[in-house]
């Protein structure tokens, strides 16, 4: 019953968004994509020992898979809400999306590479704060929201009091502390990644976030983190290939 209601809701929304000659084919493809998405999440979740302890029998695991599929079908109409010159925008709302929400002012970086997702803290996260990543360019890349494929409601894009407060803070100029200055001009044998990690921590502590200097610094740190994770993954993959070749 729930499946039928969800699918018809999706189909009704699709009829409004998509050109008629594409609807039947695209609906069929999207239904298969939903099944693949549900199966993928099922495989990932079942690797967790806690989940394994809850869904022990085949019937229970099938129930879990069915719930993931229903979740995808129910949420699909909520994300098909954009139209462009190419005939529509299609998104997907995953079962784990709510764990790390989007913000153009993220406090973590999400690196998707070599079959894994790594979440690394960019700047200090206070107790009670949300963990936020960026699904698109962050504020230090100088975007105004026009590059996004969705209507962003984060503090950077907010046009109300909270957004005004954030933009006012961005324009504030603060004196660089002696500790930050030493880190900038010094470093010695310290690796660049560690150096910029320290700088971001110091600048955040001293209230430079979200100022221009903080943005320039965290952008460098962000890029170095991304490159470091990808390099580590590549090194690990080469080692695996060599091990397989040696055997």
C-alpha positions as CSV (number, residue, x, y, z in Angstrom):
1,X,0.0,0.0,0.0
2,X,2.8,2.4,1.0
3,X,4.7,1.5,-2.1
4,X,1.9,2.3,-4.4
5,X,1.1,5.6,-2.8
6,X,4.8,6.6,-2.9
7,X,5.2,5.6,-6.5
8,X,2.1,7.4,-7.7
9,X,3.2,10.5,-5.8
10,X,6.5,10.3,-7.6
11,X,4.8,9.7,-10.9
12,X,2.5,12.7,-10.4
13,X,5.4,15.0,-9.6
14,X,7.4,13.6,-12.5
15,X,4.5,14.3,-14.9
16,X,4.7,18.0,-13.9
17,X,8.5,18.2,-14.2
18,X,9.5,16.1,-17.2
19,X,8.7,16.3,-20.9
20,X,6.1,13.7,-21.9
21,X,8.2,11.8,-24.4
22,X,10.8,11.1,-21.6
23,X,8.5,10.1,-18.8
24,X,7.9,6.4,-19.3
25,X,11.6,5.6,-20.0
26,X,12.9,7.8,-17.1
27,X,10.4,6.5,-14.6
28,X,11.5,2.9,-15.4
29,X,15.2,3.8,-15.1
30,X,14.5,5.7,-11.9
31,X,12.7,2.8,-10.3
32,X,15.7,0.5,-11.1
33,X,18.0,3.2,-9.6
34,X,16.0,3.2,-6.4
35,X,16.3,-0.5,-6.1
36,X,20.1,-0.3,-6.7
37,X,20.4,2.5,-4.1
38,X,18.4,0.5,-1.5
39,X,20.5,-2.6,-2.2
40,X,23.8,-0.7,-1.9
41,X,22.8,0.9,1.5
42,X,21.6,-2.6,2.7
43,X,25.0,-4.1,1.9
44,X,26.9,-1.2,3.7
45,X,24.7,-1.3,6.7
46,X,24.9,-5.1,7.1
47,X,28.7,-4.8,7.5
48,X,28.1,-3.1,10.8
49,X,28.1,-5.6,13.7
50,X,25.3,-3.8,15.6
51,X,23.0,-3.9,12.5
52,X,23.9,-7.6,12.1
53,X,22.8,-8.3,15.6
54,X,19.4,-6.6,15.0
55,X,18.7,-8.2,11.6
56,X,19.7,-11.8,12.1
57,X,17.3,-13.8,10.0
58,X,16.8,-13.7,6.2
59,X,13.2,-12.4,6.8
60,X,14.5,-9.6,9.0
61,X,17.2,-8.6,6.4
62,X,14.6,-8.6,3.7
63,X,12.4,-6.4,5.8
64,X,15.3,-4.0,6.2
65,X,15.9,-3.9,2.5
66,X,12.2,-3.3,1.9
67,X,12.2,-0.4,4.3
68,X,15.2,1.2,2.5
69,X,13.4,0.9,-0.8
70,X,10.2,2.4,0.7
71,X,12.3,5.2,2.2
72,X,13.7,6.0,-1.2
73,X,10.3,6.0,-2.9
74,X,8.7,8.2,-0.3
75,X,11.4,10.8,-0.2
76,X,11.9,10.9,-4.0
77,X,9.0,13.3,-4.6
78,X,10.5,15.7,-2.1
79,X,13.7,16.2,-4.1
80,X,12.3,16.3,-7.6
81,X,11.6,20.0,-7.3
82,X,13.8,21.8,-9.7
83,X,13.4,22.4,-13.4
84,X,16.1,23.6,-15.8
85,X,16.4,24.0,-19.6
86,X,17.4,20.4,-20.0
87,X,14.1,19.1,-18.7
88,X,14.4,18.8,-15.0
89,X,16.7,18.2,-12.0
90,X,16.7,14.9,-10.3
91,X,18.1,14.3,-6.8
92,X,18.1,11.5,-4.2
93,X,17.7,11.7,-0.5
94,X,19.7,8.9,1.1
95,X,19.0,7.1,4.5
96,X,22.2,8.6,6.0
97,X,21.9,12.2,4.6
98,X,20.6,13.5,7.9
99,X,23.8,12.5,9.7
100,X,25.8,15.3,8.0
101,X,23.8,18.1,6.6
102,X,25.0,20.7,4.0
103,X,26.3,24.2,4.7
104,X,28.3,26.6,2.6
105,X,30.2,27.1,5.8
106,X,31.2,23.5,6.6
107,X,33.1,22.4,9.6
108,X,34.1,19.0,8.1
109,X,35.4,17.8,4.7
110,X,33.9,14.7,3.0
111,X,36.3,12.9,0.7
112,X,34.8,10.3,-1.5
113,X,37.6,8.3,-3.1
114,X,38.7,4.7,-3.8
115,X,35.4,3.2,-2.6
116,X,35.3,5.0,0.8
117,X,34.1,8.2,2.4
118,X,36.3,9.9,4.9
119,X,34.9,12.7,7.1
120,X,37.7,15.0,8.5
121,X,37.2,17.9,10.8
122,X,38.1,21.3,9.3
123,X,37.7,23.6,12.2
124,X,36.6,23.2,15.9
125,X,33.1,21.9,16.5
126,X,31.5,23.1,19.7
127,X,29.2,20.9,21.8
128,X,25.7,21.1,20.4
129,X,26.8,22.2,17.0
130,X,25.8,20.3,13.9
131,X,28.4,18.4,11.8
132,X,28.2,20.1,8.4
133,X,29.8,19.4,5.1
134,X,29.5,21.1,1.8
135,X,27.7,19.5,-1.1
136,X,28.9,22.3,-3.4
137,X,31.6,25.1,-3.3
138,X,32.0,26.6,0.1
139,X,31.9,30.3,1.0
140,X,35.7,30.6,0.7
141,X,35.3,29.8,-3.0
142,X,33.5,33.1,-3.4
143,X,30.1,31.8,-4.5
144,X,26.7,33.5,-3.8
145,X,24.5,30.4,-4.0
146,X,24.1,30.6,-7.8
147,X,26.2,27.5,-8.4
148,X,23.9,25.3,-6.3
149,X,21.3,22.9,-7.7
150,X,19.1,23.4,-4.7
151,X,17.7,26.2,-2.6
152,X,20.3,26.4,0.2
153,X,19.0,27.6,3.7
154,X,22.4,27.7,5.4
155,X,23.7,30.8,7.3
156,X,25.8,31.9,4.2
157,X,22.8,31.9,1.9
158,X,20.3,33.2,4.5
159,X,18.9,36.6,3.8
160,X,17.5,37.1,7.3
161,X,19.0,38.2,10.5
162,X,21.3,35.2,10.9
163,X,22.7,35.6,7.4
164,X,23.3,39.3,8.1
165,X,25.1,38.5,11.3
166,X,27.4,36.0,9.5
167,X,28.2,38.5,6.7
168,X,28.9,41.2,9.2
169,X,31.3,38.9,11.0
170,X,33.0,38.1,7.6
171,X,33.8,41.8,7.1
172,X,35.3,42.2,10.6
173,X,39.1,42.5,10.7
174,X,41.0,41.2,13.7
175,X,44.6,41.5,14.8
176,X,46.7,38.5,14.1
177,X,48.0,37.0,17.3
178,X,51.8,36.5,17.9
179,X,51.2,32.7,17.9
180,X,49.5,32.8,14.5
181,X,52.2,35.1,13.2
182,X,54.9,32.6,14.3
183,X,53.1,29.8,12.7
184,X,52.7,31.7,9.4
185,X,56.4,32.7,9.1
186,X,57.9,29.7,10.8
187,X,57.1,26.1,10.6
188,X,60.6,24.8,10.0
189,X,60.4,21.1,9.3
190,X,56.7,21.0,10.0
191,X,54.7,19.5,7.2
192,X,52.4,22.0,5.4
193,X,49.3,20.0,6.3
194,X,50.1,20.1,10.0
195,X,51.1,23.8,9.7
196,X,47.8,24.8,8.2
197,X,45.8,22.6,10.6
198,X,47.4,24.5,13.4
199,X,46.7,27.8,11.7
200,X,43.1,27.0,11.2
201,X,42.7,26.0,14.9
202,X,44.5,29.2,16.1
203,X,42.5,31.5,13.8
204,X,39.2,29.9,14.8
205,X,40.1,30.2,18.5
206,X,41.0,33.8,18.0
207,X,37.7,34.7,16.4
208,X,38.8,35.1,12.8
209,X,36.1,32.8,11.4
210,X,34.5,33.6,9.0
211,X,36.9,36.5,8.1
212,X,38.8,36.8,4.8
213,X,42.1,35.6,6.4
214,X,40.4,32.5,7.9
215,X,38.8,31.8,4.5
216,X,42.1,31.9,2.6
217,X,43.7,29.7,5.2
218,X,41.0,27.1,5.5
219,X,40.8,26.8,1.7
220,X,44.5,25.9,1.5
221,X,44.0,23.4,4.4
222,X,40.9,22.0,2.7
223,X,42.8,21.4,-0.6
224,X,45.8,19.9,1.2
225,X,43.6,17.5,3.2
226,X,41.8,16.3,0.0
227,X,45.1,15.7,-1.8
228,X,46.6,13.9,1.3
229,X,43.6,11.5,1.6
230,X,43.7,10.7,-2.2
231,X,47.5,10.2,-2.0
232,X,47.1,7.8,0.9
233,X,44.4,5.9,-0.8
234,X,46.5,5.6,-4.0
235,X,49.5,4.3,-1.9
236,X,47.3,1.8,-0.2
237,X,45.8,0.6,-3.5
238,X,49.3,0.2,-5.0
239,X,50.3,-1.9,-2.0
240,X,47.3,-4.1,-2.4
241,X,48.1,-4.6,-6.1
242,X,51.7,-5.5,-5.3
243,X,50.6,-7.9,-2.6
244,X,48.2,-9.6,-5.0
245,X,50.9,-9.8,-7.7
246,X,53.3,-11.2,-5.2
247,X,50.9,-14.0,-4.3
